[in-house]
Amino acid sequence: MEEKTFTVVDDQGVEKEFEVVLTFNSEDFGKSYVIYKMPDDESEEVFAAIFDENAKDGGNLVQVESEEEWNMLEEVLESFLDEE
């Protein structure tokens, strides 16, 4: 399986590379999401964000703020991991 990665530039201009775990669209929320992790991280901690693919710089990650979206993300991730 080919690993997909992306680079994020933080507020201080530092580049960090992340590995994509899962991407999907939610019709309920009308948004695209990405679940990702640090490559080679033994803790298996994952992160999630809204992915705004219409941003002119190639894509923009937006923080998830609603509890309903976090609950949906947890359910999607659990289903994905069960299938793995």
N, CA, C and O atoms as a GROMACS GRO file, in nm:
protein
  336
    1MET      N    1   0.085  -0.119   0.000
    1MET     CA    2   0.000   0.000   0.000
    1MET      C    3   0.089   0.125   0.000
    1MET      O    4   0.182   0.136   0.079
    2GLU      N    5   0.059   0.217  -0.088
    2GLU     CA    6   0.137   0.339  -0.099
    2GLU      C    7   0.096   0.437   0.010
    2GLU      O    8  -0.022   0.463   0.030
    3GLU      N    9   0.197   0.491   0.080
    3GLU     CA   10   0.168   0.588   0.185
    3GLU      C   11   0.157   0.726   0.124
    3GLU      O   12   0.236   0.764   0.038
    4LYS      N   13   0.058   0.801   0.170
    4LYS     CA   14   0.041   0.938   0.123
    4LYS      C   15   0.083   1.031   0.237
    4LYS      O   16   0.048   1.009   0.353
    5THR      N   17   0.157   1.132   0.201
    5THR     CA   18   0.202   1.229   0.301
    5THR      C   19   0.171   1.370   0.253
    5THR      O   20   0.147   1.394   0.135
    6PHE      N   21   0.172   1.462   0.348
    6PHE     CA   22   0.158   1.603   0.315
    6PHE      C   23   0.239   1.683   0.415
    6PHE      O   24   0.270   1.636   0.524
    7THR      N   25   0.273   1.804   0.375
    7THR     CA   26   0.354   1.890   0.458
    7THR      C   27   0.271   2.008   0.505
    7THR      O   28   0.198   2.070   0.427
    8VAL      N   29   0.283   2.039   0.634
    8VAL     CA   30   0.213   2.152   0.693
    8VAL      C   31   0.319   2.253   0.736
    8VAL      O   32   0.421   2.217   0.793
    9VAL      N   33   0.293   2.380   0.708
    9VAL     CA   34   0.380   2.487   0.755
    9VAL      C   35   0.306   2.555   0.869
    9VAL      O   36   0.198   2.610   0.850
   10ASP      N   37   0.366   2.551   0.989
   10ASP     CA   38   0.299   2.611   1.105
   10ASP      C   39   0.317   2.762   1.109
   10ASP      O   40   0.378   2.821   1.019
   11ASP      N   41   0.265   2.824   1.214
   11ASP     CA   42   0.269   2.970   1.227
   11ASP      C   43   0.410   3.027   1.230
   11ASP      O   44   0.430   3.143   1.193
   12GLN      N   45   0.507   2.948   1.273
   12GLN     CA   46   0.645   2.993   1.280
   12GLN      C   47   0.723   2.962   1.151
   12GLN      O   48   0.843   2.987   1.143
   13GLY      N   49   0.653   2.907   1.051
   13GLY     CA   50   0.719   2.875   0.925
   13GLY      C   51   0.792   2.742   0.924
   13GLY      O   52   0.868   2.713   0.832
   14VAL      N   53   0.769   2.660   1.028
   14VAL     CA   54   0.834   2.529   1.037
   14VAL      C   55   0.750   2.427   0.960
   14VAL      O   56   0.629   2.418   0.978
   15GLU      N   57   0.818   2.351   0.873
   15GLU     CA   58   0.750   2.248   0.796
   15GLU      C   59   0.749   2.117   0.873
   15GLU      O   60   0.851   2.074   0.927
   16LYS      N   61   0.632   2.052   0.877
   16LYS     CA   62   0.618   1.921   0.940
   16LYS      C   63   0.548   1.830   0.842
   16LYS      O   64   0.451   1.868   0.776
   17GLU      N   65   0.598   1.707   0.833
   17GLU     CA   66   0.538   1.610   0.742
   17GLU      C   67   0.447   1.515   0.820
   17GLU      O   68   0.482   1.470   0.929
   18PHE      N   69   0.332   1.487   0.762
   18PHE     CA   70   0.237   1.396   0.823
   18PHE      C   71   0.198   1.287   0.723
   18PHE      O   72   0.210   1.305   0.602
   19GLU      N   73   0.153   1.175   0.775
   19GLU     CA   74   0.108   1.063   0.694
   19GLU      C   75  -0.044   1.057   0.698
   19GLU      O   76  -0.104   1.062   0.806
   20VAL      N   77  -0.106   1.047   0.582
   20VAL     CA   78  -0.251   1.040   0.573
   20VAL      C   79  -0.297   0.901   0.615
   20VAL      O   80  -0.248   0.800   0.564
   21VAL      N   81  -0.391   0.896   0.709
   21VAL     CA   82  -0.452   0.769   0.749
   21VAL      C   83  -0.578   0.746   0.666
   21VAL      O   84  -0.602   0.635   0.617
   22LEU      N   85  -0.657   0.852   0.650
   22LEU     CA   86  -0.786   0.838   0.584
   22LEU      C   87  -0.835   0.975   0.539
   22LEU      O   88  -0.818   1.074   0.611
   23THR      N   89  -0.895   0.983   0.424
   23THR     CA   90  -0.965   1.104   0.380
   23THR      C   91  -1.106   1.063   0.339
   23THR      O   92  -1.126   0.954   0.287
   24PHE      N   93  -1.201   1.151   0.363
   24PHE     CA   94  -1.339   1.122   0.324
   24PHE      C   95  -1.421   1.250   0.324
   24PHE      O   96  -1.382   1.351   0.382
   25ASN      N   97  -1.535   1.244   0.256
   25ASN     CA   98  -1.630   1.355   0.254
   25ASN      C   99  -1.750   1.318   0.340
   25ASN      O  100  -1.794   1.203   0.340
   26SER      N  101  -1.802   1.414   0.412
   26SER     CA  102  -1.924   1.393   0.491
   26SER      C  103  -2.037   1.471   0.426
   26SER      O  104  -2.033   1.594   0.419
   27GLU      N  105  -2.138   1.398   0.379
   27GLU     CA  106  -2.255   1.465   0.323
   27GLU      C  107  -2.333   1.537   0.432
   27GLU      O  108  -2.393   1.642   0.408
   28ASP      N  109  -2.333   1.480   0.554
   28ASP     CA  110  -2.406   1.541   0.665
   28ASP      C  111  -2.355   1.681   0.697
   28ASP      O  112  -2.433   1.772   0.725
   29PHE      N  113  -2.222   1.698   0.691
   29PHE     CA  114  -2.162   1.826   0.726
   29PHE      C  115  -2.120   1.905   0.602
   29PHE      O  116  -2.086   2.023   0.612
   30GLY      N  117  -2.122   1.841   0.485
   30GLY     CA  118  -2.084   1.910   0.362
   30GLY      C  119  -1.939   1.951   0.359
   30GLY      O  120  -1.905   2.056   0.303
   31LYS      N  121  -1.852   1.870   0.418
   31LYS     CA  122  -1.710   1.903   0.427
   31LYS      C  123  -1.625   1.780   0.396
   31LYS      O  124  -1.671   1.666   0.402
   32SER      N  125  -1.499   1.806   0.362
   32SER     CA  126  -1.400   1.700   0.346
   32SER      C  127  -1.313   1.695   0.470
   32SER      O  128  -1.284   1.799   0.530
   33TYR      N  129  -1.272   1.575   0.509
   33TYR     CA  130  -1.191   1.558   0.630
   33TYR      C  131  -1.068   1.476   0.598
   33TYR      O  132  -1.066   1.396   0.505
   34VAL      N  133  -0.965   1.498   0.678
   34VAL     CA  134  -0.844   1.416   0.670
   34VAL      C  135  -0.808   1.373   0.812
   34VAL      O  136  -0.807   1.453   0.905
   35ILE      N  137  -0.778   1.244   0.826
   35ILE     CA  138  -0.727   1.190   0.952
   35ILE      C  139  -0.582   1.155   0.924
   35ILE      O  140  -0.552   1.086   0.826
   36TYR      N  141  -0.491   1.202   1.010
   36TYR     CA  142  -0.349   1.189   0.981
   36TYR      C  143  -0.269   1.165   1.108
   36TYR      O  144  -0.319   1.182   1.219
   37LYS      N  145  -0.142   1.126   1.089
   37LYS     CA  146  -0.054   1.100   1.203
   37LYS      C  147   0.089   1.137   1.165
   37LYS      O  148   0.121   1.159   1.048
   38MET      N  149   0.173   1.143   1.266
   38MET     CA  150   0.316   1.166   1.244
   38MET      C  151   0.374   1.035   1.190
   38MET      O  152   0.343   0.928   1.243
   39PRO      N  153   0.457   1.041   1.085
   39PRO     CA  154   0.519   0.917   1.035
   39PRO      C  155   0.609   0.855   1.142
   39PRO      O  156   0.676   0.927   1.216
   40ASP      N  157   0.609   0.725   1.149
   40ASP     CA  158   0.695   0.650   1.241
   40ASP      C  159   0.669   0.682   1.388
   40ASP      O  160   0.758   0.664   1.472
   41ASP      N  161   0.549   0.730   1.420
   41ASP     CA  162   0.515   0.759   1.560
   41ASP      C  163   0.462   0.631   1.624
   41ASP      O  164   0.358   0.578   1.582
   42GLU      N  165   0.532   0.582   1.724
   42GLU     CA  166   0.494   0.456   1.788
   42GLU      C  167   0.364   0.467   1.868
   42GLU      O  168   0.299   0.366   1.893
   43SER      N  169   0.325   0.587   1.908
   43SER     CA  170   0.206   0.604   1.991
   43SER      C  171   0.077   0.584   1.912
   43SER      O  172  -0.030   0.564   1.970
   44GLU      N  173   0.088   0.589   1.777
   44GLU     CA  174  -0.030   0.576   1.690
   44GLU      C  175  -0.134   0.685   1.715
   44GLU      O  176  -0.251   0.667   1.682
   45GLU      N  177  -0.092   0.798   1.774
   45GLU     CA  178  -0.183   0.911   1.794
   45GLU      C  179  -0.222   0.967   1.658
   45GLU      O  180  -0.138   0.987   1.571
   46VAL      N  181  -0.352   0.992   1.640
   46VAL     CA  182  -0.399   1.048   1.514
   46VAL      C  183  -0.459   1.186   1.538
   46VAL      O  184  -0.501   1.219   1.648
   47PHE      N  185  -0.462   1.263   1.431
   47PHE     CA  186  -0.518   1.397   1.433
   47PHE      C  187  -0.623   1.404   1.323
   47PHE      O  188  -0.622   1.323   1.230
   48ALA      N  189  -0.713   1.499   1.333
   48ALA     CA  190  -0.815   1.516   1.230
   48ALA      C  191  -0.836   1.664   1.204
   48ALA      O  192  -0.820   1.747   1.293
   49ALA      N  193  -0.872   1.695   1.080
   49ALA     CA  194  -0.898   1.833   1.042
   49ALA      C  195  -0.995   1.834   0.925
   49ALA      O  196  -1.011   1.735   0.853
   50ILE      N  197  -1.058   1.948   0.908
   50ILE     CA  198  -1.138   1.973   0.788
   50ILE      C  199  -1.039   2.012   0.679
   50ILE      O  200  -0.949   2.093   0.702
   51PHE      N  201  -1.056   1.955   0.562
   51PHE     CA  202  -0.966   1.984   0.451
   51PHE      C  203  -1.040   2.071   0.350
   51PHE      O  204  -1.135   2.026   0.286
   52ASP      N  205  -0.995   2.194   0.337
   52ASP     CA  206  -1.053   2.287   0.240
   52ASP      C  207  -0.972   2.278   0.112
   52ASP      O  208  -0.869   2.343   0.099
   53GLU      N  209  -1.018   2.196   0.019
   53GLU     CA  210  -0.941   2.172  -0.103
   53GLU      C  211  -0.954   2.286  -0.203
   53GLU      O  212  -0.887   2.284  -0.306
   54ASN      N  213  -1.036   2.384  -0.175
   54ASN     CA  214  -1.052   2.498  -0.265
   54ASN      C  215  -0.956   2.612  -0.235
   54ASN      O  216  -0.955   2.713  -0.305
   55ALA      N  217  -0.875   2.596  -0.131
   55ALA     CA  218  -0.779   2.700  -0.096
   55ALA      C  219  -0.678   2.715  -0.210
   55ALA      O  220  -0.636   2.616  -0.269
   56LYS      N  221  -0.639   2.837  -0.240
   56LYS     CA  222  -0.554   2.862  -0.357
   56LYS      C  223  -0.411   2.814  -0.340
   56LYS      O  224  -0.338   2.804  -0.438
   57ASP      N  225  -0.368   2.784  -0.218
   57ASP     CA  226  -0.230   2.739  -0.195
   57ASP      C  227  -0.217   2.588  -0.193
   57ASP      O  228  -0.119   2.534  -0.142
   58GLY      N  229  -0.316   2.518  -0.248
   58GLY     CA  230  -0.306   2.373  -0.260
   58GLY      C  231  -0.384   2.298  -0.156
   58GLY      O  232  -0.391   2.175  -0.161
   59GLY      N  233  -0.443   2.366  -0.063
   59GLY     CA  234  -0.524   2.300   0.040
   59GLY      C  235  -0.501   2.366   0.173
   59GLY      O  236  -0.393   2.420   0.200
   60ASN      N  237  -0.602   2.362   0.256
   60ASN     CA  238  -0.594   2.429   0.384
   60ASN      C  239  -0.659   2.339   0.489
   60ASN      O  240  -0.770   2.289   0.468
   61LEU      N  241  -0.592   2.319   0.602
   61LEU     CA  242  -0.650   2.242   0.712
   61LEU      C  243  -0.719   2.338   0.806
   61LEU      O  244  -0.662   2.441   0.844
   62VAL      N  245  -0.841   2.304   0.845
   62VAL     CA  246  -0.920   2.387   0.935
   62VAL      C  247  -0.953   2.305   1.059
   62VAL      O  248  -0.992   2.189   1.048
   63GLN      N  249  -0.936   2.365   1.174
   63GLN     CA  250  -0.961   2.295   1.300
   63GLN      C  251  -1.107   2.255   1.314
   63GLN      O  252  -1.198   2.333   1.283
   64VAL      N  253  -1.129   2.132   1.360
   64VAL     CA  254  -1.264   2.082   1.388
   64VAL      C  255  -1.303   2.136   1.526
   64VAL      O  256  -1.230   2.118   1.623
   65GLU      N  257  -1.418   2.202   1.534
   65GLU     CA  258  -1.457   2.264   1.660
   65GLU      C  259  -1.586   2.208   1.720
   65GLU      O  260  -1.607   2.219   1.840
   66SER      N  261  -1.673   2.149   1.637
   66SER     CA  262  -1.801   2.104   1.693
   66SER      C  263  -1.791   1.962   1.747
   66SER      O  264  -1.724   1.876   1.690
   67GLU      N  265  -1.859   1.940   1.856
   67GLU     CA  266  -1.860   1.807   1.919
   67GLU      C  267  -1.925   1.704   1.827
   67GLU      O  268  -1.883   1.588   1.824
   68GLU      N  269  -2.026   1.747   1.751
   68GLU     CA  270  -2.093   1.655   1.658
   68GLU      C  271  -1.994   1.604   1.552
   68GLU      O  272  -1.996   1.486   1.518
   69GLU      N  273  -1.909   1.694   1.502
   69GLU     CA  274  -1.810   1.651   1.402
   69GLU      C  275  -1.707   1.558   1.464
   69GLU      O  276  -1.669   1.459   1.402
   70TRP      N  277  -1.662   1.587   1.586
   70TRP     CA  278  -1.565   1.498   1.652
   70TRP      C  279  -1.625   1.359   1.672
   70TRP      O  280  -1.557   1.259   1.650
   71ASN      N  281  -1.751   1.352   1.713
   71ASN     CA  282  -1.817   1.222   1.732
   71ASN      C  283  -1.823   1.145   1.601
   71ASN      O  284  -1.798   1.024   1.598
   72MET      N  285  -1.857   1.214   1.492
   72MET     CA  286  -1.863   1.151   1.361
   72MET      C  287  -1.725   1.101   1.320
   72MET      O  288  -1.711   0.990   1.268
   73LEU      N  289  -1.621   1.183   1.342
   73LEU     CA  290  -1.484   1.145   1.306
   73LEU      C  291  -1.440   1.021   1.382
   73LEU      O  292  -1.377   0.932   1.326
   74GLU      N  293  -1.474   1.014   1.511
   74GLU     CA  294  -1.438   0.896   1.591
   74GLU      C  295  -1.505   0.771   1.536
   74GLU      O  296  -1.442   0.665   1.528
   75GLU      N  297  -1.633   0.782   1.499
   75GLU     CA  298  -1.705   0.668   1.445
   75GLU      C  299  -1.644   0.622   1.312
   75GLU      O  300  -1.627   0.502   1.290
   76VAL      N  301  -1.612   0.717   1.225
   76VAL     CA  302  -1.552   0.682   1.096
   76VAL      C  303  -1.417   0.614   1.116
   76VAL      O  304  -1.388   0.513   1.052
   77LEU      N  305  -1.335   0.668   1.206
   77LEU     CA  306  -1.204   0.610   1.230
   77LEU      C  307  -1.216   0.470   1.289
   77LEU      O  308  -1.144   0.379   1.247
   78GLU      N  309  -1.307   0.451   1.384
   78GLU     CA  310  -1.325   0.318   1.443
   78GLU      C  311  -1.370   0.217   1.337
   78GLU      O  312  -1.321   0.104   1.336
   79SER      N  313  -1.461   0.256   1.249
   79SER     CA  314  -1.506   0.168   1.142
   79SER      C  315  -1.392   0.133   1.048
   79SER      O  316  -1.376   0.018   1.007
   80PHE      N  317  -1.311   0.235   1.014
   80PHE     CA  318  -1.196   0.213   0.926
   80PHE      C  319  -1.097   0.118   0.989
   80PHE      O  320  -1.047   0.027   0.922
   81LEU      N  321  -1.066   0.135   1.118
   81LEU     CA  322  -0.969   0.049   1.186
   81LEU      C  323  -1.022  -0.093   1.201
   81LEU      O  324  -0.944  -0.189   1.194
   82ASP      N  325  -1.152  -0.108   1.221
   82ASP     CA  326  -1.212  -0.241   1.230
   82ASP      C  327  -1.196  -0.318   1.098
   82ASP      O  328  -1.179  -0.440   1.098
   83GLU      N  329  -1.200  -0.245   0.986
   83GLU     CA  330  -1.188  -0.307   0.854
   83GLU      C  331  -1.044  -0.342   0.820
   83GLU      O  332  -1.019  -0.431   0.738
   84GLU      N  333  -0.948  -0.274   0.882
   84GLU     CA  334  -0.807  -0.294   0.849
   84GLU      C  335  -0.762  -0.433   0.885
   84GLU      O  336  -0.646  -0.467   0.864
   0.00000   0.00000   0.00000
